């Protein structure tokens, strides 16, 4: 018992402390990756450097006084500026393992999406559906029309109806909710992608190259279903295979929370 106490106070607690802080910073980087918060943080770092130079190197008293007053209000400023990111972090925290123990989520949204994709496949209707995982997609959500509704087959079908003003963009699903439609995704410039692939397929690969999202594409010309993940595009995916794989992925995500990264197989 004495050995365990000695080991904990002199070694283990320091290692765990460092790992927890590193993990918190890792999670924060995932939340702000691809958002305007990155530019804000760079601006703050720039101000810190200027403050250091003014106080410790150049000894500019007036400028140093001004920065001293500014940093007194820093916490309030950060709370206002990063309000969306803080809200998103708390929402993601509640959506993971401990949140799911109290509020278990169903995977019914997967079946709703798959049934909509089945109809797109049969009727040759083009579609682009993004399923968010760990990496936040706020910048791309903001490029579309916010919907924030329960995922249903009928809603997805109505969005990608050729007469809908939102049918040309992507639908983004976050935490089992259809957050936005008509979203603009980044196109992939990978020279290895087939030249015959259209904008939807290039957008699907482009987003999967910079995030861990899963992107489902239905070709308007052929009705074939494709799946993009980790910068790779798999073509002509069977509808039941799609259902099985998505259920497997999101069931495993629910069980493991954010402690494991689920790879598509």
Secondary structure in CASP SS format (residue, H / E / C, confidence):
PFRMAT SS
TARGET T0000
AUTHOR 0000-0000-0000
METHOD secondary structure of the structure
MODEL  1
X C 1.00
X H 1.00
X H 1.00
X H 1.00
X H 1.00
X H 1.00
X H 1.00
X H 1.00
X H 1.00
X H 1.00
X H 1.00
X H 1.00
X H 1.00
X H 1.00
X H 1.00
X H 1.00
X H 1.00
X H 1.00
X H 1.00
X H 1.00
X H 1.00
X H 1.00
X H 1.00
X H 1.00
X H 1.00
X H 1.00
X H 1.00
X H 1.00
X H 1.00
X H 1.00
X H 1.00
X H 1.00
X C 1.00
X C 1.00
X C 1.00
X C 1.00
X H 1.00
X H 1.00
X H 1.00
X H 1.00
X H 1.00
X H 1.00
X H 1.00
X H 1.00
X H 1.00
X H 1.00
X H 1.00
X H 1.00
X H 1.00
X H 1.00
X H 1.00
X H 1.00
X H 1.00
X H 1.00
X H 1.00
X H 1.00
X H 1.00
X C 1.00
X C 1.00
X C 1.00
X H 1.00
X H 1.00
X H 1.00
X H 1.00
X H 1.00
X H 1.00
X H 1.00
X H 1.00
X H 1.00
X H 1.00
X H 1.00
X H 1.00
X C 1.00
X H 1.00
X H 1.00
X H 1.00
X H 1.00
X H 1.00
X H 1.00
X H 1.00
X H 1.00
X C 1.00
X H 1.00
X H 1.00
X H 1.00
X H 1.00
X H 1.00
X H 1.00
X H 1.00
X H 1.00
X H 1.00
X H 1.00
X H 1.00
X H 1.00
X H 1.00
X C 1.00
X H 1.00
X H 1.00
X H 1.00
X H 1.00
X H 1.00
X H 1.00
X C 1.00
X C 1.00
X C 1.00
X C 1.00
X C 1.00
X H 1.00
X H 1.00
X H 1.00
X H 1.00
X H 1.00
X H 1.00
X H 1.00
X H 1.00
X H 1.00
X H 1.00
X H 1.00
X H 1.00
X H 1.00
X H 1.00
X H 1.00
X H 1.00
X C 1.00
X C 1.00
X C 1.00
X E 1.00
X E 1.00
X E 1.00
X E 1.00
X E 1.00
X C 1.00
X C 1.00
X C 1.00
X C 1.00
X C 1.00
X C 1.00
X H 1.00
X H 1.00
X H 1.00
X H 1.00
X H 1.00
X C 1.00
X C 1.00
X E 1.00
X E 1.00
X E 1.00
X E 1.00
X E 1.00
X E 1.00
X C 1.00
X C 1.00
X H 1.00
X H 1.00
X H 1.00
X H 1.00
X H 1.00
X H 1.00
X H 1.00
X C 1.00
X C 1.00
X C 1.00
X C 1.00
X C 1.00
X C 1.00
X C 1.00
X C 1.00
X C 1.00
X C 1.00
X E 1.00
X E 1.00
X E 1.00
X E 1.00
X E 1.00
X C 1.00
X C 1.00
X E 1.00
X E 1.00
X E 1.00
X E 1.00
X E 1.00
X E 1.00
X E 1.00
X C 1.00
X C 1.00
X C 1.00
X C 1.00
X C 1.00
X C 1.00
X C 1.00
X C 1.00
X C 1.00
X C 1.00
X C 1.00
X C 1.00
X C 1.00
X C 1.00
X C 1.00
X H 1.00
X H 1.00
X H 1.00
X H 1.00
X H 1.00
X H 1.00
X H 1.00
X H 1.00
X H 1.00
X H 1.00
X H 1.00
X H 1.00
X C 1.00
X C 1.00
X C 1.00
X E 1.00
X E 1.00
X E 1.00
X E 1.00
X E 1.00
X C 1.00
X C 1.00
X C 1.00
X C 1.00
X C 1.00
X C 1.00
X E 1.00
X E 1.00
X E 1.00
X E 1.00
X E 1.00
X C 1.00
X C 1.00
X E 1.00
X E 1.00
X E 1.00
X C 1.00
X C 1.00
X C 1.00
X C 1.00
X H 1.00
X H 1.00
X H 1.00
X H 1.00
X H 1.00
X H 1.00
X H 1.00
X H 1.00
X H 1.00
X H 1.00
X H 1.00
X H 1.00
X H 1.00
X H 1.00
X H 1.00
X H 1.00
X H 1.00
X H 1.00
X C 1.00
X C 1.00
X C 1.00
X C 1.00
X C 1.00
X C 1.00
X C 1.00
X C 1.00
X C 1.00
END
